[in-house]
Amino acid sequence: MTHIGRELAFIVLLAVLFVAHCKPVQKPKDTEENKKDDWRKEEDPAYVKYLKQVIEILEEDENFSKKLENVTEEDIRSGKIAEEIDFASHHIRTRLDELKRKEIESQRQLLRKQQDTRRGIHREYWHPLNDRENPDTFEVEDLKKLLSKHHEEMDEIDKRRKEEFQTHEMEKEHKRRKAEKGLDEAKKKEIEEERKRLKEKHMKDAKRVNHPGSRPQLEEVWEEEDGLDKDQFNPRTFFKIHDKDNDGQLDPYELEGLFYREASKIHNSSDPDFDNRALDEEVQRMREHVVKQVDKDNDGFVSYDEFIGATKDPEYEKPPEENWQPIDDDKEYTDEEFEEYEKQYGDYDEEDHPGEEDEETHNDVPANDAAAAAPHVPLAHSPDQEKLEHGENAQQTNQ
């Protein structure tokens, strides 16, 4: 912790301590008391909790506690008292360091959730396992349970994400077809030509995409995002820069941060058909691909050793093109899956699927009862309700 950092971090803290150690003052009037209560209601609960935890730890240090007995308001305002933390015991400093790391990670989790909400991403966030048999110590069995649970949850999250993206793609196609109904042939031809033009553009854009996790891709992040000289690229330094919480491994969020620039080459916000959901899905698939290639112990993270080891692989310099391909809208679902989707969630129209035969309709329904032959299938959920359930209203912003 730097001198300036300590002053900033403890100026407010010590103001609270100063009040606590001062002699009692006359009780304020009711109006003043009410104002104070109103101010406390506006305090950030997370900040107050953190402040109290820091105070409790500092009060355990005898030397620091004695200094507070003679502290003046000027000492607090100038930050002079903050210098005394240098004389706190190693045990106290270690506990403060650990508390700070936990608080920073907690704030990062909140930011991630806020970002996910804005981007319309639905995730299951991790919570520690509740072990009633042994709540006090961390044993080998605990690690086994954690790793097993982690894999189950990650697999389930990725599986559900892909299913939701497939549904999203089918919904787009359904809306496109519905919007084109009733248009004259000239207008339909114009729309189709524009669609082909954009598809060709995306195919060209895809050729500019660097293979996720390859040297060219990481060098571009190093140069364009980190602002460093490309000729001085260093994998070890790169890892440390992007290991935001300094835990020696790149977690899913840190990995995803490496790929937004790359994915944006295909899913550009300036394009008329830009799809924020597709951008995020591209990033998620890049993350999955790199983890599959680099994560040797299968814990879902990329450790420092795994990362450095991957940079020594011949494919790191020039990976085979077939190892990874970007999203192709035409291959996200089959014709059969789309027909089933329209039956369940869309306005199914047999004219849109002329090759399909319905034996029950021909056998059981009179020929003159066309309405009964193709009953409307009500939505299980309205589109707005589905979007609320999956957090999609906030996006569509960009696994």
C-alpha distance (Angstrom), angle and dihedral (degrees) to the residues before:
residue distance angle dihedral
M1 . . .
T2 3.84 . .
H3 3.80 124.3 .
I4 3.81 92.5 -110.2
G5 3.77 91.8 45.2
R6 3.79 91.7 53.1
E7 3.80 92.2 50.1
L8 3.79 92.4 52.0
A9 3.77 93.9 43.2
F10 3.78 96.3 49.8
I11 3.79 105.0 34.7
V12 3.81 92.6 88.4
L13 3.79 92.3 36.2
L14 3.78 92.9 54.7
A15 3.77 91.7 46.0
V16 3.79 86.7 62.5
L17 3.80 91.0 46.2
F18 3.81 90.9 48.8
V19 3.78 90.4 57.0
A20 3.79 90.9 46.7
H21 3.83 93.1 53.7
C22 3.81 97.8 42.3
K23 3.80 123.2 97.5
P24 3.81 115.9 -89.9
V25 3.79 114.5 -86.8
Q26 3.77 130.6 -150.4
K27 3.79 113.2 -74.3
P28 3.82 110.2 -99.1
K29 3.75 121.6 -120.2
D30 3.79 118.7 -89.5
T31 3.79 92.2 -102.2
E32 3.80 91.9 53.7
E33 3.80 90.5 46.4
N34 3.79 90.4 52.4
K35 3.80 91.1 50.4
K36 3.80 90.3 51.3
D37 3.79 90.6 50.4
D38 3.80 90.3 50.1
W39 3.81 90.2 52.1
R40 3.80 91.3 51.0
K41 3.79 90.4 53.0
E42 3.79 88.1 60.4
E43 3.82 93.8 53.0
D44 3.80 117.6 114.5
P45 3.85 104.5 -108.9
A46 3.82 91.6 -149.8
Y47 3.80 91.1 52.0
V48 3.81 93.0 47.2
K49 3.80 91.0 49.8
Y50 3.80 91.3 50.4
L51 3.81 91.8 46.8
K52 3.79 92.2 51.9
Q53 3.79 91.2 49.3
V54 3.82 91.2 52.3
I55 3.81 91.3 48.4
E56 3.79 92.4 50.2
I57 3.80 91.4 52.2
L58 3.83 94.3 46.3
E59 3.79 93.1 48.7
E60 3.79 88.4 60.9
D61 3.81 89.8 64.9
E62 3.81 108.2 87.6
N63 3.81 97.1 -157.2
F64 3.79 94.5 48.3
S65 3.79 92.2 45.4
K66 3.83 91.1 53.5
K67 3.79 91.3 51.3
L68 3.79 89.2 56.2
E69 3.80 91.6 58.6
N70 3.82 90.9 69.2
V71 3.80 99.6 32.0
T72 3.81 117.9 133.7
E73 3.78 129.2 -151.2
E74 3.80 89.2 -112.5
D75 3.81 89.7 55.7
I76 3.79 88.3 55.9
R77 3.80 97.1 44.4
S78 3.80 93.3 47.0
G79 3.79 92.8 45.9
K80 3.80 91.0 -124.8
I81 3.79 93.1 130.9
A82 3.81 90.3 57.0
E83 3.81 88.4 68.4
E84 3.79 88.4 68.4
I85 3.77 90.6 73.0
D86 3.81 86.8 78.5
F87 3.80 86.8 70.3
A88 3.79 95.2 50.1
S89 3.79 115.1 113.8
H90 3.80 120.4 -89.7
H91 3.80 89.3 -116.0
I92 3.81 91.9 56.2
R93 3.81 92.8 45.7
T94 3.79 91.0 50.1
R95 3.80 91.4 51.6
L96 3.79 91.1 49.0
D97 3.80 90.4 49.9
E98 3.78 91.2 51.8
L99 3.80 92.2 46.5
K100 3.80 90.5 51.0
R101 3.80 92.4 50.3
K102 3.80 90.8 51.0
E103 3.80 92.3 48.3
I104 3.80 92.4 48.7
E105 3.80 91.2 50.8
S106 3.80 89.9 47.4
Q107 3.81 90.5 53.5
R108 3.80 90.4 47.2
Q109 3.79 90.1 53.6
L110 3.80 89.5 53.0
L111 3.81 91.1 49.6
R112 3.80 90.9 48.6
K113 3.79 91.1 52.2
Q114 3.81 91.0 48.5
Q115 3.81 91.0 49.3
D116 3.80 91.5 47.2
T117 3.80 90.4 50.6
R118 3.81 91.5 51.7
R119 3.81 90.4 47.4
G120 3.80 92.9 45.7
I121 3.81 94.2 -119.9
H122 3.79 120.1 153.7
R123 3.81 115.5 -150.5
E124 3.78 136.6 164.1
Y125 3.79 105.3 -129.2
W126 3.77 119.7 -143.1
H127 3.80 121.5 -102.3
P128 3.83 124.3 -177.4
L129 3.77 116.8 -102.2
N130 3.78 117.2 -102.2
D131 3.79 107.8 -125.5
R132 3.80 109.0 -172.6
E133 3.79 93.2 176.3
N134 3.80 94.8 59.6
P135 3.81 114.2 11.8
D136 3.82 95.6 158.6
T137 3.81 110.2 56.3
F138 3.79 135.6 40.8
E139 3.79 111.5 -127.7
V140 3.82 138.3 175.4
E141 3.80 90.8 -92.5
D142 3.80 90.0 55.7
L143 3.80 91.0 57.6
K144 3.80 91.4 47.9
K145 3.80 90.6 52.2
L146 3.80 92.4 47.0
L147 3.79 94.2 50.2
S148 3.79 92.1 45.7
K149 3.80 92.5 48.3
H150 3.79 91.1 44.9
H151 3.81 92.6 55.1
E152 3.80 92.6 45.9
E153 3.79 92.6 51.1
M154 3.80 95.6 43.2
D155 3.80 91.6 49.0
E156 3.80 91.7 47.6
I157 3.81 93.0 46.9
D158 3.80 92.8 50.0
K159 3.80 91.9 45.3
R160 3.80 93.0 50.7
R161 3.80 91.5 44.1
K162 3.80 91.6 55.1
E163 3.80 92.0 47.0
E164 3.80 90.9 50.7
F165 3.80 91.2 48.5
Q166 3.80 90.9 50.7
T167 3.81 89.1 52.0
H168 3.80 89.2 47.9
E169 3.81 90.8 53.8
M170 3.81 92.4 48.4
E171 3.79 90.3 48.8
K172 3.81 89.8 54.0
E173 3.81 91.1 51.0
H174 3.80 91.5 47.1
K175 3.81 91.6 51.7
R176 3.81 90.9 47.2
R177 3.79 92.8 53.4
K178 3.78 92.3 44.8
A179 3.82 91.9 50.0
E180 3.81 91.4 52.3
K181 3.79 94.9 52.1
G182 3.77 111.3 110.2
L183 3.81 94.5 18.9
D184 3.78 118.3 127.9
E185 3.80 119.3 -109.4
A186 3.81 93.7 -105.0
K187 3.81 92.0 56.8
K188 3.80 92.2 45.1
K189 3.81 89.7 51.7
E190 3.80 90.8 50.3
I191 3.81 91.4 51.4
E192 3.80 92.1 47.0
E193 3.81 92.1 51.2
E194 3.81 90.8 51.0
R195 3.79 90.1 49.4
K196 3.82 90.8 51.8
R197 3.80 90.8 48.1
L198 3.79 91.9 53.6
K199 3.79 92.0 45.6
E200 3.81 90.9 53.6
K201 3.80 89.5 48.2
H202 3.80 91.7 52.1
M203 3.79 90.4 49.2
K204 3.81 89.9 54.5
D205 3.81 90.7 45.7
A206 3.80 90.2 51.8
K207 3.80 90.0 59.6
R208 3.83 88.7 61.9
V209 3.79 92.4 56.7
N210 3.79 115.6 107.2
H211 3.79 118.0 -135.1
P212 3.85 107.1 -93.5
G213 3.80 110.7 -102.2
S214 3.80 94.7 10.8
R215 3.79 122.8 129.6
P216 3.85 93.8 -106.4
Q217 3.81 90.7 51.4
L218 3.81 94.4 48.4
E219 3.80 92.0 43.8
E220 3.80 89.8 55.3
V221 3.81 90.6 53.4
W222 3.81 89.1 47.1
E223 3.80 92.1 52.2
E224 3.82 103.6 33.7
E225 3.81 102.4 33.6
D226 3.79 104.6 23.8
G227 3.82 92.0 39.8
L228 3.80 94.4 -133.3
D229 3.79 132.5 138.5
K230 3.80 110.6 -87.0
D231 3.81 91.1 -144.8
Q232 3.80 90.0 59.2
F233 3.80 96.1 52.5
N234 3.80 110.9 151.3
P235 3.85 120.8 -176.8
R236 3.82 92.4 -153.7
T237 3.79 93.0 53.2
F238 3.81 90.6 42.3
F239 3.80 91.2 55.7
K240 3.80 92.8 49.7
I241 3.80 91.8 49.2
H242 3.80 93.0 53.5
D243 3.80 97.1 38.7
K244 3.80 88.2 89.9
D245 3.80 97.3 179.7
N246 3.82 94.1 41.0
D247 3.79 93.6 -128.2
G248 3.80 94.5 134.5
Q249 3.79 96.6 -107.3
L250 3.79 140.5 75.2
D251 3.79 110.2 -119.9
P252 3.84 123.5 -157.8
Y253 3.81 92.8 -89.3
E254 3.80 93.6 49.4
L255 3.80 90.4 47.6
E256 3.80 93.4 49.1
G257 3.80 89.0 53.8
L258 3.80 88.7 65.0
F259 3.80 94.7 60.0
Y260 3.81 109.6 46.8
R261 3.79 93.0 89.0
E262 3.80 90.7 50.1
A263 3.81 94.7 46.4
S264 3.81 90.5 47.9
K265 3.80 89.5 64.9
I266 3.81 87.3 71.6
H267 3.79 100.7 28.3
N268 3.79 100.9 45.4
S269 3.79 117.7 179.0
S270 3.82 89.7 -141.0
D271 3.82 91.9 63.6
P272 3.83 116.2 98.9
D273 3.81 90.8 -130.5
F274 3.82 95.1 47.1
D275 3.80 111.5 152.4
N276 3.79 116.2 -164.5
R277 3.80 91.0 -164.5
A278 3.80 91.5 55.7
L279 3.81 90.6 50.7
D280 3.77 91.3 54.9
E281 3.80 92.4 44.9
E282 3.81 89.7 52.3
V283 3.81 89.8 52.9
Q284 3.81 91.6 48.4
R285 3.79 92.1 51.0
M286 3.79 91.1 49.1
R287 3.80 88.8 52.8
E288 3.81 91.2 48.4
H289 3.80 91.1 49.2
V290 3.81 94.2 51.5
V291 3.81 93.0 45.8
K292 3.80 90.1 50.5
Q293 3.81 90.9 51.3
V294 3.81 100.2 40.1
D295 3.82 109.0 25.1
K296 3.80 100.1 92.9
D297 3.82 97.8 171.4
N298 3.83 92.3 47.3
D299 3.79 95.8 -130.0
G300 3.81 93.5 131.9
F301 3.81 93.7 -110.6
V302 3.80 133.8 91.3
S303 3.79 110.8 -127.1
Y304 3.79 124.7 -155.8
D305 3.81 91.8 -105.0
E306 3.81 91.9 48.1
F307 3.79 91.2 49.4
I308 3.81 94.4 49.0
G309 3.81 90.4 43.7
A310 3.81 90.5 54.5
T311 3.81 91.0 54.6
K312 3.82 88.8 61.3
D313 3.80 93.1 56.2
P314 3.84 113.7 104.2
E315 3.83 89.9 -130.0
Y316 3.82 89.4 60.2
E317 3.81 89.5 74.7
K318 3.82 97.1 41.2
P319 3.82 115.2 4.9
P320 3.83 121.2 -166.9
E321 3.81 111.6 -95.5
E322 3.80 92.7 -133.9
N323 3.82 91.3 62.3
W324 3.79 91.6 77.7
Q325 3.80 134.6 18.8
P326 3.83 128.6 -179.0
I327 3.79 124.0 -118.1
D328 3.80 115.3 -66.7
D329 3.81 112.6 -161.1
D330 3.81 91.1 -153.8
K331 3.81 92.9 58.6
E332 3.80 101.9 45.7
Y333 3.81 92.9 92.4
T334 3.79 141.0 7.5
D335 3.80 127.0 -116.1
E336 3.81 88.8 -107.7
E337 3.80 92.1 53.0
F338 3.79 91.0 49.7
E339 3.80 92.7 50.3
E340 3.80 89.9 50.1
Y341 3.80 89.9 49.2
E342 3.80 92.2 52.8
K343 3.80 91.2 49.3
Q344 3.79 91.6 54.0
Y345 3.80 104.0 34.3
G346 3.79 109.6 10.7
D347 3.77 141.0 60.5
Y348 3.79 95.0 -87.4
D349 3.77 112.8 -149.3
E350 3.81 121.2 -176.1
E351 3.80 89.5 -150.6
D352 3.82 88.1 67.6
H353 3.84 89.9 54.2
P354 3.82 105.6 39.5
G355 3.80 94.5 164.2
E356 3.79 95.0 60.8
E357 3.80 121.0 99.0
D358 3.79 124.5 -162.3
E359 3.82 110.2 -158.2
E360 3.79 94.4 -172.2
T361 3.80 90.8 54.2
H362 3.84 94.0 51.3
N363 3.79 95.1 43.5
D364 3.78 102.7 41.1
V365 3.80 106.9 29.1
P366 3.81 124.3 73.2
A367 3.79 114.0 -115.3
N368 3.80 91.9 -121.4
D369 3.82 93.1 54.8
A370 3.79 100.1 78.7
A371 3.79 93.8 156.5
A372 3.80 92.5 57.6
A373 3.80 91.4 46.7
A374 3.79 93.0 65.1
P375 3.82 107.8 26.8
H376 3.79 117.8 -170.8
V377 3.79 111.0 -105.1
P378 3.82 108.5 -140.3
L379 3.79 119.4 -131.7
A380 3.79 114.4 -97.0
H381 3.80 85.7 -147.0
S382 3.76 129.3 8.0
P383 3.83 113.6 -113.3
D384 3.81 90.5 -112.0
Q385 3.79 92.0 50.7
E386 3.81 91.9 48.5
K387 3.78 91.0 50.8
L388 3.79 91.2 51.0
E389 3.80 91.3 50.5
H390 3.79 92.9 52.0
G391 3.80 96.5 37.8
E392 3.78 92.5 -115.0
N393 3.80 98.1 133.0
A394 3.80 91.2 77.7
Q395 3.79 95.1 56.4
Q396 3.80 136.8 45.8
T397 5.43 64.7 147.2
N398 2.53 115.6 121.7
Q399 9.95 127.2 -88.1
